[in-house]
Amino acid sequence: MSNHMRTLCENTQPIGRTGRAAGHFGEWLQGRLGPDGPVVVITMTCDVLSAQATYTPATDLRLCHSGVAAVTQDQLQALLSAVEKPESGAFSLSGNMTLGVGAGSSTASLIALARAAGADETLLPAACLRVEGATDPLMLSQPDAVLWSSRRAEICGEFKAPPKCEIVGGYLGDPIRTDPADSDFADISDLVPLWAKAANGSDLAKLAMLASEAADRTTRLRGPSGDPSAAIAQQLGALGHARAHTGSARAFIFAQGAVPATATAVLTGAGLTGAVRFSTGSER
């Protein structure tokens, strides 16, 4: 085949669309807004974890996975219905997140697929909620600048995103999938106004302290026993620590440029796996 013919053949292929969504790495805060209130989160955005999807027109519906298999074909069909798109097409999904660690693999995958399908962005929160039953705010432009009701897909409060900072993290124990019916979380209604004040004042040290308190409350209530996070944070001189409140991710919070060279070795020595390092917060 001549180069001219090859180019012609390639150019006559159906032109598809792509979609991407970043994940998160646990939450700065998660808990109940009052003893009987909704479960709310302030997510920790993580751009180094993501899901990507591609769409090519087809008469039937097909889904192939490469890496993360966080969405079934039935869920894709339900998603397309929810975003008012045809329930057809050849979709491929890839990503670098593990299921059940608190990185948002299912939500990010749904968002990437919906974007590849050309969905209206305003439909994404309700669509993800319909498919998942509990959803992360990863479809928002600044997911970490809102107090998010994960079982309602609603914004309960808004403030500045945390100032830019560095996170070193890893995974403690086995993955734990989120159960949308699970609302056994600590009351954090006292922490939320403190968070809003510290966030709007760009007080990273205070935010890290509040994240540590929220993480410790969840660990006391839900386990695991012997969680080494507080001790690791102290050993590393971190400003504080955060966790996935229904997952195995553990995060250690540092000012920019303050991560010690020993950080990964300390995490590994404490039994954490899959060490990751990233920047988060505003202007990340």
C-alpha positions as CSV (number, residue, x, y, z in Angstrom):
1,M,0.0,0.0,0.0
2,S,1.3,3.4,-0.9
3,N,1.8,6.1,1.7
4,H,-1.0,8.1,0.0
5,M,-3.4,5.1,0.2
6,R,-2.5,4.4,3.9
7,T,-3.1,8.0,4.8
8,L,-6.5,7.9,3.0
9,C,-7.6,4.7,4.7
10,E,-6.6,6.1,8.1
11,N,-8.4,9.3,7.5
12,T,-11.6,7.6,6.6
13,Q,-11.9,5.8,10.0
14,P,-14.7,7.0,12.3
15,I,-13.4,9.9,14.4
16,G,-14.0,9.1,18.1
17,R,-13.9,11.1,21.3
18,T,-11.8,10.8,24.5
19,G,-12.6,11.7,28.1
20,R,-10.4,11.9,31.2
21,A,-11.0,12.4,34.9
22,A,-8.5,12.7,37.7
23,G,-8.9,10.6,40.9
24,H,-8.4,11.5,44.5
25,F,-6.3,10.1,47.4
26,G,-8.6,9.7,50.3
27,E,-10.3,12.7,51.9
28,W,-9.2,15.7,53.9
29,L,-12.4,15.2,55.9
30,Q,-15.2,12.7,55.9
31,G,-18.0,12.1,58.4
32,R,-21.5,12.9,59.3
33,L,-22.8,16.5,59.3
34,G,-24.4,16.1,62.7
35,P,-25.1,12.7,64.4
36,D,-28.0,12.0,62.0
37,G,-26.9,14.2,59.1
38,P,-25.7,13.3,55.7
39,V,-22.2,11.8,55.0
40,V,-20.0,14.6,53.7
41,V,-16.5,14.7,52.3
42,I,-13.8,17.1,51.3
43,T,-11.8,15.2,48.8
44,M,-8.0,15.2,48.3
45,T,-7.5,15.8,44.6
46,C,-4.8,13.6,43.0
47,D,-3.9,14.3,39.4
48,V,-1.4,11.5,39.1
49,L,-4.2,9.0,39.4
50,S,-6.7,9.1,36.5
51,A,-9.1,7.3,34.2
52,Q,-9.2,7.7,30.4
53,A,-11.9,6.6,28.0
54,T,-12.4,6.6,24.3
55,Y,-15.6,6.3,22.3
56,T,-16.0,5.3,18.7
57,P,-19.4,5.1,17.0
58,A,-20.9,1.6,16.7
59,T,-24.3,0.1,16.3
60,D,-24.1,-2.0,19.5
61,L,-22.6,-1.3,22.9
62,R,-19.1,-2.6,23.7
63,L,-16.7,-1.9,26.6
64,C,-13.2,-3.1,26.8
65,H,-10.9,-2.4,29.8
66,S,-7.2,-1.9,30.0
67,G,-5.9,-1.7,33.6
68,V,-8.8,-0.5,35.8
69,A,-12.1,-2.5,35.4
70,A,-14.2,-0.2,37.6
71,V,-17.3,-0.1,35.4
72,T,-19.4,-3.0,34.0
73,Q,-21.1,-2.9,30.7
74,D,-24.5,-2.8,32.5
75,Q,-23.3,0.3,34.5
76,L,-22.1,1.9,31.3
77,Q,-25.5,1.4,29.8
78,A,-27.2,2.9,32.9
79,L,-24.7,5.8,32.7
80,L,-25.5,6.6,29.0
81,S,-29.2,6.5,29.8
82,A,-28.7,8.9,32.7
83,V,-26.8,11.4,30.6
84,E,-29.3,11.0,27.7
85,K,-26.9,9.6,25.2
86,P,-27.5,6.6,22.9
87,E,-26.8,3.3,24.5
88,S,-24.4,2.3,21.8
89,G,-20.8,2.7,20.8
90,A,-17.4,1.0,21.3
91,F,-15.9,2.3,24.5
92,S,-12.4,1.6,26.0
93,L,-11.5,2.4,29.5
94,S,-8.0,2.6,31.0
95,G,-6.5,4.0,34.2
96,N,-3.9,3.6,36.9
97,M,-6.1,3.3,40.0
98,T,-6.8,0.2,42.1
99,L,-10.4,-0.5,43.1
100,G,-11.3,0.0,46.8
101,V,-8.3,2.0,47.9
102,G,-10.1,5.3,48.2
103,A,-8.8,6.7,44.9
104,G,-12.1,7.3,43.2
105,S,-11.6,4.7,40.5
106,S,-15.3,4.0,39.8
107,T,-16.3,7.7,39.8
108,A,-13.4,8.8,37.7
109,S,-14.1,5.9,35.2
110,L,-17.8,6.9,34.9
111,I,-16.9,10.5,34.4
112,A,-14.3,9.6,31.7
113,L,-16.8,7.4,29.9
114,A,-19.5,10.1,30.1
115,R,-17.1,12.7,28.7
116,A,-16.1,10.4,25.9
117,A,-19.7,10.0,25.1
118,G,-20.1,13.8,24.8
119,A,-22.3,14.1,27.9
120,D,-23.4,17.5,29.3
121,E,-21.2,18.2,32.3
122,T,-24.2,19.3,34.4
123,L,-25.7,15.9,34.3
124,L,-22.6,14.1,35.6
125,P,-23.2,14.3,39.4
126,A,-26.8,12.9,39.3
127,A,-25.7,10.3,36.7
128,C,-22.8,9.0,38.7
129,L,-25.0,8.9,41.8
130,R,-27.6,6.8,40.0
131,V,-25.0,4.3,38.9
132,E,-22.9,4.1,42.1
133,G,-25.2,5.2,45.0
134,A,-22.3,7.2,46.4
135,T,-20.0,9.4,44.4
136,D,-16.9,11.6,44.7
137,P,-17.0,15.2,43.4
138,L,-14.4,14.5,40.8
139,M,-16.5,15.9,38.0
140,L,-16.2,19.4,39.5
141,S,-13.5,21.9,38.3
142,Q,-12.2,22.2,41.9
143,P,-13.3,19.1,43.8
144,D,-11.4,20.0,46.9
145,A,-13.1,23.4,47.3
146,V,-16.5,22.0,48.3
147,L,-18.1,20.1,51.1
148,W,-19.8,17.3,49.2
149,S,-22.7,15.1,50.2
150,S,-21.5,11.9,48.6
151,R,-24.8,10.0,49.0
152,R,-26.8,12.9,47.5
153,A,-24.2,14.3,44.9
154,E,-24.8,17.8,46.3
155,I,-22.6,20.7,47.4
156,C,-23.2,21.5,51.0
157,G,-20.6,24.3,51.4
158,E,-17.9,26.1,49.4
159,F,-14.5,27.6,50.4
160,K,-11.1,28.0,49.0
161,A,-9.2,24.9,48.0
162,P,-6.3,24.0,50.4
163,P,-3.1,25.9,49.5
164,K,-0.7,23.9,47.3
165,C,1.1,21.3,49.2
166,E,2.9,17.9,48.8
167,I,1.5,14.5,49.7
168,V,3.4,11.3,50.2
169,G,1.1,8.3,50.6
170,G,0.6,4.6,50.4
171,Y,-2.0,1.9,51.0
172,L,-2.6,0.2,54.4
173,G,-4.0,-3.3,54.2
174,D,-6.5,-4.7,51.7
175,P,-8.9,-2.7,49.5
176,I,-12.3,-1.9,50.9
177,R,-15.1,-1.0,48.5
178,T,-17.5,1.8,49.4
179,D,-20.9,0.6,50.5
180,P,-23.5,3.4,49.6
181,A,-25.7,2.2,52.5
182,D,-22.8,2.6,55.0
183,S,-23.3,5.7,57.1
184,D,-21.4,4.7,60.2
185,F,-19.0,7.7,60.3
186,A,-18.0,10.1,63.1
187,D,-19.8,13.4,63.5
188,I,-17.5,16.1,62.0
189,S,-19.9,19.0,62.2
190,D,-17.6,20.8,64.7
191,L,-14.7,20.5,62.2
192,V,-16.4,22.0,59.2
193,P,-16.6,25.6,60.3
194,L,-13.0,25.4,61.4
195,W,-12.1,24.0,58.0
196,A,-13.9,26.8,56.2
197,K,-12.0,29.5,58.2
198,A,-8.6,27.8,57.8
199,A,-9.2,27.1,54.1
200,N,-10.3,30.7,53.3
201,G,-7.2,31.8,55.3
202,S,-4.9,29.4,53.4
203,D,-3.7,28.0,56.7
204,L,-2.2,24.7,55.6
205,A,-1.0,23.7,59.1
206,K,-4.5,24.1,60.6
207,L,-6.0,22.2,57.7
208,A,-3.6,19.3,58.2
209,M,-4.4,19.3,61.9
210,L,-8.2,19.1,61.1
211,A,-7.5,16.3,58.5
212,S,-5.6,14.3,61.2
213,E,-8.5,14.7,63.7
214,A,-11.0,13.5,61.1
215,A,-8.8,10.6,60.2
216,D,-8.3,9.6,63.8
217,R,-12.0,9.8,64.5
218,T,-12.7,7.4,61.6
219,T,-9.9,5.0,62.7
220,R,-11.3,4.9,66.3
221,L,-14.8,4.2,65.0
222,R,-14.0,1.9,62.1
223,G,-10.5,0.6,62.5
224,P,-8.1,-0.7,61.6
225,S,-6.6,-1.3,65.1
226,G,-2.9,-0.4,65.2
227,D,-3.1,2.1,62.3
228,P,0.4,3.6,62.2
229,S,-0.6,6.9,60.4
230,A,-0.2,9.2,63.4
231,A,3.2,7.7,64.3
232,I,4.4,8.0,60.7
233,A,3.3,11.6,60.5
234,Q,5.2,12.4,63.7
235,Q,8.3,10.5,62.5
236,L,8.4,12.3,59.2
237,G,7.6,15.7,60.6
238,A,4.5,15.9,58.5
239,L,2.0,18.7,59.1
240,G,-0.6,16.0,59.5
241,H,-2.2,12.9,57.9
242,A,-5.3,12.0,56.1
243,R,-6.9,8.8,55.0
244,A,-9.5,7.2,52.7
245,H,-12.4,6.8,55.2
246,T,-13.7,3.8,53.3
247,G,-10.4,2.6,51.7
248,S,-6.8,1.8,52.3
249,A,-5.1,5.1,51.2
250,R,-3.1,7.0,53.8
251,A,-1.7,10.4,53.0
252,F,0.9,12.5,54.8
253,I,0.8,16.3,54.3
254,F,3.8,18.5,53.8
255,A,4.5,22.1,52.8
256,Q,6.0,22.4,49.4
257,G,9.6,21.2,49.4
258,A,9.4,19.8,52.9
259,V,9.1,16.1,52.1
260,P,12.1,14.2,53.8
261,A,14.2,12.0,51.6
262,T,13.4,9.0,53.9
263,A,9.6,9.3,53.4
264,T,9.1,6.4,51.1
265,A,11.3,4.1,53.1
266,V,9.5,5.0,56.3
267,L,6.1,4.2,54.8
268,T,7.4,0.9,53.4
269,G,8.9,0.1,56.8
270,A,5.5,0.7,58.5
271,G,3.8,-1.7,56.2
272,L,2.3,0.6,53.6
273,T,2.5,-0.4,49.9
274,G,2.3,1.4,46.6
275,A,4.0,4.6,47.6
276,V,2.8,7.7,45.7
277,R,3.9,11.3,45.8
278,F,2.0,14.3,44.3
279,S,1.1,17.9,44.7
280,T,-2.5,18.9,45.6
281,G,-4.4,22.0,46.6
282,S,-4.9,25.2,44.7
283,E,-2.8,25.8,41.5
284,R,-1.7,22.2,41.8
